[in-house]
Amino acid sequence: MQKLESIIESDTFQRFIITVIVINAITIGLETSRAAMESFGGVLFVLDRAALAIFVAEIVAKLAVYRLRFFREGWNVFDFLIVGITLAPFGEGASVFRALRILRALRLVSVVPSMRKVVNALLKAIPGMISVLALLLLVFYVAAVMGTKLFGGAFPEWFGSVGASFYTLFQ
């Protein structure tokens, strides 16, 4: 297990997974093109299945090494859910669920440390952003009420109600 852990933790393995994620995202994007599907549909399907197999093998290897500790790290749970969602059999007609495969591209966030730092910073900033949003809404509300009072009679389409004023100001 130590050998497997050293492989999983290696920079080479991480770069390989990043490469597979990027290629898979490009493949899924190409599948939206009718021309690409007519020319390379079979190849794109094989690439997609190969990427999925690699992702499953990565998760199985991590589960073998870390066992239940695997689920202690949020990013591992994230990867597990993303790959699990794309593995679920929804049938051929469920194109909406098949489109969820693009969520695999979000795994870049979990394997690229700098992206993880940005996401963690954004999550920490949410309380401050909520305060800014509340302040903006308050300013817009005051401006909408003033606009309705001042211009509602002259321009009823744009300022006839607080809602219309809000919409006009937001544009």
N, C-alpha and C positions, 0 to 999 in steps of 0.2 A: 504494500500500500504506500510505503514511503516513496517508491519510484514513481508511482502514479501521481502522488501528490506533487512531487517535484516537476513532473511534466505539466500538470494543470497550472501550477503557479509560475511556470517559466514565461519570460517575455515573448519567446518565440511562439508558444501556444496562444498567448493573448493576441499577438499580431495576426496569427492564423484565423482565430475566431473573428476578429475585426474585419479581416479580408472577406471571410465567408458572409458576414452580415452585410457588408457593402455590396458584394456581388449578388446576394439574394435580394436586396432592395432594388437593385437595378433590374434584375430578372423580373420581379413582380411588376415593376413599372412598365417594362417592355410588354408584359402580357396584356396591358390595356390597349396596345396598338394592334389593330386588325392586321395590318401589313406585316408586322413582326411575327404575329402568331401564324400567319399563313406561311411565312418563310422559315421560321425557326421554332415553331410551336413545340415540336418534340424535344428539341434541345433545351428550351426554357423549362419544360416540364421536368426533365431529368435533373437540371440544375437546381430547381426548386426542391425536388425530393431529396437530392444529395445534401443540400443545405439543412433541410429538416432532420435528416439522419445524423448529420454532424452535431446539430444542436441537441438532439436527444442523447447522443453518445456523450456529449460534454456534461449534460445534467446527470446522466447515469453514473459517469465517472466521479463527479463531485459528490453524489449521494453515497457512492461506495467508499470514498475517502472520508468524508465528513459526517456521514450518517445523519443523525437528527440535528447536529450542529449546523448542517447546511441551511436549515430553515431559520436560524438565528439572525442571519444577515438579510436585511431587507432586499438587497439587490438580487440575491439568489432566489428569494420568493418571487420577485418581479419576473426574473427569467423563467422560472418554473411556470408561472401563470401564463406568460406570453406564449411559450412553446406549447403548453397544455391546451390553450384556447385554439391554437392552429392545428393541433392534432385531433381535436374532437370531430367525430364523423357527423357532418351536417347534411350529407347527400350532395349530389351534383347540382341540384336545382337551387341550393342555398348560396347564391353568389355573394350575398351580403356577408355571410359568415366566412366564405372563402376569401373575401377581400380583407378580412382581419389578419391575414398572413403578413400584411405590410407592417403590422405591429412588431414583427421580429426586428425591424430596423431600429426600434426603440431600445433594443438590447445594447446598442452602441453606448447608450448612457450608462449602462451598468458595467461595461468592460473598459471604458476610457475614463481614467481617473479624473482628468480635467473636466469632463462633462459631468461627472458625479459631483464635483465641487460646485459647479455652477447650479445644478439642480438643488443641492443642499442649501446653497446660499439663497436661491429663490424661495425655497420653502420657509427659510428663516425670515425672509423679508415680507411674507404674506401679511402678518399683522399690521405692519407699517403701510403696506399698499392698501389695505382695507380702510385705514384711517384717511389716506389720501383720496380714495374713492368716495368716502363719506363726505369729505370736505368739498370735493368737486360737485357732488350731487346737491349739497346745500347751496353752493354758489349758483348752480344752474337753476335751482328752484327759486331762489331770490330773483334772479334775472328773468325767469319765466313769468313770475307774478308781476314784476315791474313792467315787462313787455306787454303783458295782457292788459294791465291798467292803462299804460301810456298809448299803446298802438292798437288795441283790440277793436276800437270803433273804426279806425281808418283802414286797417288791414285785417279784416276778420278771418280771411283764409289762413293767414300766418300767425296771428296773435289773438284769435277769437276766444281761445280757452287756454288754460294753463298747459294742457297736454299739447295743443297746437304750438304754443310758444316754446315748450320744451323741444319739440321736434324741429322747429325753425332754428332755434339756437344750436341744436346738435349738428345741424347741417353745416 
